[in-house]
């Protein structure tokens, strides 16, 4: 039995899918942005400053300690008395410097006398410092500086010019007169190793910058890169502001990444401590969550669309059934026929195959309703509909034409075949045992058959078949009549 096609459900599914995807995507992205901003603010205002404070404390322990050792040396009565006594017995100074280096774990220790200009070292007198010698400029700078000490990064000529951080402390006599410079040194590599440990521990990039912006120490300093923050892309524009303030939080873009930076001035070293973290590292966790959420949203959307599609399919099937099916008999209704019949006529003409129509009517059906009741009448209609449906081919269409009338469309069927099929239907109705149970004497039906003529409209064909049915009724009922080629007929011929 053919069925009428209703509008497709695809637009509804597309709208549902669009709303689901936009809703999930919008919610996920908004949540990601809110989380991203919250994490960035937490890093800039809490995490990096806290790390900076912790590193500062570590620096006080690892770097500032040599300052106190140099300060102790500068105020040591032995060193001052030995110098004021004419620097006699130089072995005593050598032993003193060796003990300082061993006791405090310094890489080197030294004393330069203003009077003799001797450079004392644990290994002995290295040289005499000379005014005008570039490598001795540090000493004369310390002699003339107003502050008690300086931290200077320079080569150590006593250790094969190894780059060393020197704590150069001014030594004064008991009257405040300048006696010389004393201090200790740490290798830059040892400090860099300490910075590397800080970075591993805190998972941050750590470096030290002087007041001119020069990057003095960093974990990756040995591997090249900019030597001044004024040369760092994205940071150069903020360099002046950074170096003019004591503390602050900043962000800059370099190498396709966003860097979050906290700067703290370390007065003991007269350096700036830079602690930074890339935004990608900070957001890796929530970005993973974003991808998981998007995958879950996609899965949920697909599931909802699938369930919605199934529901719409069932709903559409139900609507189609309600719109095209006669509720009592289960056959197609008049509305379905109005859509299917023109298609059958057009197809017959296009492929040149015959098309026939049978219109059937239950005889004396009013008497059945009046005598046996409408419930029996409904049962008779259902049974006759079942007989017609079971007796037709799968390619044929049968519908309830109205009341107790039925119309059948027979594809690829000429008039003779249509007459034969109609006679088969008449006999089946007349001999049906269930109809005999419903009404005494059984039920009969009359049929009119018509075949589509060339250039004839569908309405004309139905009209001729209906005339044939009328003729069968007028000639005694329970019979089959063929339609004439004309659509009008003055009186039936019995």
MARGU-476884 format. One record per residue (C-alpha): residue number from 1; residue in one letter; x, y, z. Coordinates in steps of 0.1 Angstrom, whole numbers. Layout:
% MARGU-476884
 seq type    px    py    pz
 NUM    A     X     Y     Z
...
//
This chain:
% MARGU-476884
 seq type    px    py    pz
   1    X     0     0     0
   2    X    15    34   -10
   3    X    19    61    16
   4    X    18    99    13
   5    X    50   118    22
   6    X    49   145    48
   7    X    74   174    52
   8    X   109   161    62
   9    X   122   163    98
  10    X   157   175    87
  11    X   150   213    93
  12    X   138   205   129
  13    X   169   184   136
  14    X   191   212   121
  15    X   175   238   144
  16    X   178   215   174
  17    X   214   207   166
  18    X   222   244   161
  19    X   207   254   194
  20    X   224   226   213
  21    X   258   233   197
  22    X   256   270   202
  23    X   243   266   238
  24    X   270   241   248
  25    X   297   260   229
  26    X   287   293   244
  27    X   285   280   279
  28    X   319   262   276
  29    X   337   292   261
  30    X   322   316   286
  31    X   332   293   315
  32    X   367   289   299
  33    X   371   327   296
  34    X   359   333   332
  35    X   383   306   345
  36    X   411   319   323
  37    X   407   355   337
  38    X   405   342   372
  39    X   436   321   369
  40    X   455   350   353
  41    X   445   374   380
  42    X   455   348   407
  43    X   489   343   391
  44    X   496   381   388
  45    X   483   391   422
  46    X   490   360   443
  47    X   510   332   428
  48    X   539   351   413
  49    X   543   376   442
  50    X   542   347   467
  51    X   569   329   446
  52    X   589   361   445
  53    X   588   364   483
  54    X   599   328   487
  55    X   627   332   462
  56    X   638   364   479
  57    X   640   345   512
  58    X   661   319   495
  59    X   684   346   481
  60    X   689   361   515
  61    X   701   327   526
  62    X   722   318   495
  63    X   735   351   482
  64    X   733   376   510
  65    X   752   354   534
  66    X   785   363   516
  67    X   778   400   522
  68    X   777   393   559
  69    X   809   373   557
  70    X   826   402   539
  71    X   812   426   565
  72    X   826   405   592
  73    X   860   406   575
  74    X   859   443   572
  75    X   852   448   609
  76    X   876   420   620
  77    X   902   435   645
  78    X   928   410   633
  79    X   927   423   597
  80    X   927   460   608
  81    X   954   455   634
  82    X   976   435   610
  83    X   973   462   584
  84    X   979   491   608
  85    X  1009   471   621
  86    X  1026   473   587
  87    X  1014   441   571
  88    X  1042   421   587
  89    X  1043   383   584
  90    X  1021   379   553
  91    X  1016   342   560
  92    X   993   352   588
  93    X   970   370   563
  94    X   972   340   539
  95    X   961   316   567
  96    X   933   340   577
  97    X   919   342   542
  98    X   922   304   538
  99    X   902   299   571
 100    X   875   323   559
 101    X   871   305   526
 102    X   870   271   543
 103    X   848   281   572
 104    X   821   299   552
 105    X   823   278   520
 106    X   833   307   498
 107    X   848   302   464
 108    X   875   327   471
 109    X   885   354   496
 110    X   908   384   494
 111    X   921   416   509
 112    X   937   445   491
 113    X   957   470   512
 114    X   955   507   504
 115    X   990   513   518
 116    X  1009   486   499
 117    X   983   479   471
 118    X   990   442   476
 119    X   963   418   465
 120    X   963   391   492
 121    X   947   357   484
 122    X   947   323   502
 123    X   975   313   479
 124    X   996   343   487
 125    X  1001   378   472
 126    X   988   377   437
 127    X   998   412   425
 128    X   998   449   432
 129    X   968   468   420
 130    X   976   497   398
 131    X   957   529   391
 132    X   949   529   354
 133    X   949   492   350
 134    X   914   482   336
 135    X   913   450   356
 136    X   920   469   388
 137    X   893   496   382
 138    X   870   478   407
 139    X   893   485   436
 140    X   895   523   430
 141    X   857   524   425
 142    X   853   507   459
 143    X   878   531   475
 144    X   858   561   463
 145    X   822   548   467
 146    X   800   562   495
 147    X   784   529   503
 148    X   801   503   525
 149    X   801   475   498
 150    X   792   465   463
 151    X   783   433   446
 152    X   803   430   413
 153    X   804   403   387
 154    X   839   400   373
 155    X   865   375   363
 156    X   887   360   390
 157    X   923   361   379
 158    X   933   337   406
 159    X   911   310   391
 160    X   917   312   354
 161    X   895   342   349
 162    X   864   323   360
 163    X   833   346   361
 164    X   827   353   398
 165    X   804   373   419
 166    X   825   394   443
 167    X   814   410   475
 168    X   837   440   478
 169    X   836   456   512
 170    X   854   487   524
 171    X   878   482   554
 172    X   882   513   577
 173    X   904   518   607
 174    X   892   527   641
 175    X   891   563   631
 176    X   871   557   600
 177    X   900   560   576
 178    X   902   538   545
 179    X   925   508   549
 180    X   916   487   518
 181    X   890   463   505
 182    X   881   428   516
 183    X   856   403   506
 184    X   846   369   493
 185    X   835   355   459
 186    X   809   330   445
 187    X   811   316   410
 188    X   783   327   387
 189    X   777   291   377
 190    X   770   281   414
 191    X   745   309   416
 192    X   730   299   383
 193    X   727   264   395
 194    X   708   277   426
 195    X   685   297   403
 196    X   679   265   382
 197    X   669   247   414
 198    X   645   276   423
 199    X   629   273   388
 200    X   625   235   392
 201    X   610   239   426
 202    X   586   267   418
 203    X   581   260   381
 204    X   588   296   372
 205    X   614   314   352
 206    X   637   333   375
 207    X   664   359   367
 208    X   682   389   381
 209    X   685   423   364
 210    X   705   453   374
 211    X   693   489   374
 212    X   704   493   338
 213    X   683   464   326
 214    X   712   440   321
 215    X   702   404   327
 216    X   729   393   352
 217    X   718   359   362
 218    X   693   334   348
 219    X   690   297   345
 220    X   692   298   307
 221    X   717   326   306
 222    X   745   302   295
 223    X   725   293   264
 224    X   724   327   248
 225    X   695   351   244
 226    X   690   388   251
 227    X   715   403   276
 228    X   692   432   285
 229    X   655   434   291
 230    X   654   464   267
 231    X   662   439   239
 232    X   635   414   248
 233    X   606   418   223
 234    X   574   428   240
 235    X   593   437   272
 236    X   613   466   258
 237    X   584   489   258
 238    X   578   484   295
 239    X   615   483   305
 240    X   617   519   317
 241    X   586   516   338
 242    X   598   484   353
 243    X   632   498   362
 244    X   618   529   377
 245    X   596   511   403
 246    X   604   488   432
 247    X   577   462   426
 248    X   550   454   401
 249    X   531   428   380
 250    X   533   429   342
 251    X   525   409   311
 252    X   541   409   277
 253    X   539   389   244
 254    X   570   373   230
 255    X   576   343   207
 256    X   538   338   202
 257    X   533   334   240
 258    X   519   356   267
 259    X   543   360   297
 260    X   531   369   332
 261    X   558   387   351
 262    X   564   398   387
 263    X   592   422   395
 264    X   607   428   430
 265    X   637   449   439
 266    X   663   433   461
 267    X   679   461   480
 268    X   706   439   495
 269    X   719   431   460
 270    X   707   463   443
 271    X   692   440   417
 272    X   657   433   404
 273    X   643   398   409
 274    X   622   387   378
 275    X   597   358   383
 276    X   576   349   353
 277    X   554   322   339
 278    X   539   317   305
 279    X   502   319   302
 280    X   501   286   282
 281    X   517   267   312
 282    X   493   283   336
 283    X   462   275   315
 284    X   472   240   304
 285    X   449   225   330
 286    X   418   244   321
 287    X   426   242   284
 288    X   426   204   288
 289    X   393   208   307
 290    X   380   229   278
 291    X   388   202   253
 292    X   372   175   275
 293    X   341   197   279
 294    X   339   203   241
 295    X   342   165   236
 296    X   315   159   262
 297    X   293   186   246
 298    X   297   170   212
 299    X   288   136   225
 300    X   258   149   244
 301    X   247   169   213
 302    X   250   139   191
 303    X   231   118   216
 304    X   204   144   220
 305    X   201   149   183
 306    X   199   111   178
 307    X   172   107   205
 308    X   154   138   190
 309    X   156   123   156
 310    X   141    90   168
 311    X   114   109   186
 312    X   107   131   156
 313    X   106   100   133
 314    X    81    83   155
 315    X    61   115   159
 316    X    62   121   122
 317    X    51    86   115
 318    X    23    90   139
 319    X    13   123   123
 320    X    15   108    89
 321    X    -6    80   100
 322    X   -32   103   115
 323    X   -31   126    85
 324    X   -34    99    58
 325    X   -51    70    75
 326    X   -88    64    82
 327    X   -90    58   119
 328    X  -118    32   117
 329    X  -105     9    89
 330    X   -68    16    89
 331    X   -69    24    51
 332    X   -57    55    35
 333    X   -82    84    37
 334    X   -95   108    11
 335    X   -67   133    19
 336    X   -40   107    11
 337    X   -58    98   -21
 338    X   -59   134   -33
 339    X   -21   134   -31
 340    X   -14    99   -45
 341    X   -39    97   -73
 342    X   -24   125   -95
 343    X    10   109   -90
 344    X    -3    76  -103
 345    X   -20    92  -133
 346    X    13   111  -142
 347    X    34    80  -138
 348    X    10    59  -160
 349    X    12    85  -188
 350    X    50    89  -185
 351    X    58    52  -187
 352    X    28    42  -209
 353    X    14    16  -185
 354    X   -24    11  -180
 355    X   -41    24  -149
 356    X   -75    13  -136
 357    X   -97    24  -108
 358    X  -122     3   -88
 359    X  -149    20   -66
 360    X  -167    -4   -43
 361    X  -198     2   -21
 362    X  -213   -21     6
 363    X  -249   -30    -3
 364    X  -277   -19    21
 365    X  -252    -7    46
 366    X  -278    17    61
 367    X  -299   -13    70
 368    X  -270   -29    88
 369    X  -266     3   109
 370    X  -303     6   115
 371    X  -310   -31   124
 372    X  -277   -42   140
 373    X  -264   -10   154
 374    X  -234    13   146
 375    X  -210    -9   164
 376    X  -218   -38   141
 377    X  -217   -14   112
 378    X  -182    -3   122
 379    X  -171   -40   124
 380    X  -185   -46    89
 381    X  -165   -17    76
 382    X  -133   -29    92
 383    X  -138   -64    79
 384    X  -146   -54    43
 385    X  -115   -31    44
 386    X   -94   -60    55
 387    X  -107   -82    27
 388    X   -99   -55     1
 389    X   -64   -49    15
 390    X   -56   -86    16
 391    X   -69   -93   -19
 392    X   -49   -65   -36
 393    X   -13   -64   -48
 394    X    14   -46   -29
 395    X    16   -20   -57
 396    X   -21   -13   -55
 397    X   -36    15   -33
 398    X   -69    12   -14
 399    X   -86    40     5
 400    X  -119    47    22
 401    X  -136    69    -3
 402    X  -164    80    21
 403    X  -190    63    42
 404    X  -192    27    30
 405    X  -174    34    -3
 406    X  -139    23   -11
 407    X  -116    34   -40
 408    X   -87    13   -53
 409    X   -59    25   -77
 410    X   -45    -4   -98
 411    X   -12     3  -114
 412    X    -2   -15  -146
 413    X   -37   -30  -148
 414    X   -60   -28  -178
 415    X   -98   -29  -178
 416    X  -101   -67  -182
 417    X   -77   -73  -153
 418    X   -95   -47  -133
 419    X  -129   -64  -139
 420    X  -114   -98  -129
 421    X  -100   -83   -97
 422    X  -132   -66   -88
 423    X  -152   -98   -93
 424    X  -127  -115   -70
 425    X  -133   -89   -44
 426    X  -171   -92   -48
 427    X  -169  -129   -42
 428    X  -146  -126   -12
 429    X  -170  -102     5
 430    X  -200  -123    -3
 431    X  -184  -155    10
 432    X  -166  -141    41
 433    X  -175  -161    72
 434    X  -168  -133    97
 435    X  -193  -111    78
 436    X  -218  -139    80
 437    X  -214  -139   118
 438    X  -219  -102   120
 439    X  -251  -100    99
 440    X  -277  -127    90
 441    X  -274  -135    53
 442    X  -239  -119    51
 443    X  -228   -88    33
 444    X  -225   -80    -4
 445    X  -208   -52   -23
 446    X  -211   -36   -57
 447    X  -181   -24   -78
 448    X  -175    -1  -107
 449    X  -143    -4  -128
 450    X  -128    22  -151
 451    X   -95    24  -170
 452    X   -76    56  -178
 453    X   -81    67  -214
 454    X   -56    88  -234
 455    X   -56   125  -224
 456    X   -83   118  -198
 457    X   -80   135  -164
 458    X   -80   116  -131
 459    X  -113   133  -121
 460    X  -129   120  -153
 461    X  -117    85  -147
 462    X  -131    85  -111
 463    X  -164    99  -124
 464    X  -167    71  -150
 465    X  -160    44  -124
 466    X  -185    60  -100
 467    X  -211    59  -129
 468    X  -203    22  -133
 469    X  -208    16   -96
 470    X  -241    35   -98
 471    X  -251    12  -127
 472    X  -243   -19  -106
 473    X  -264    -6   -77
 474    X  -293     2  -100
 475    X  -292   -32  -117
 476    X  -296   -52   -84
 477    X  -264   -48   -65
 478    X  -237   -75   -57
 479    X  -222   -72   -91
 480    X  -194   -56  -111
 481    X  -198   -31  -139
 482    X  -173   -15  -163
 483    X  -173    22  -170
 484    X  -182    34  -205
 485    X  -157    57  -223
 486    X  -180    86  -218
 487    X  -182   103  -184
 488    X  -220   108  -187
 489    X  -247    82  -191
 490    X  -284    87  -192
 491    X  -294    55  -176
 492    X  -277    22  -166
 493    X  -281    -7  -189
 494    X  -289   -38  -169
//
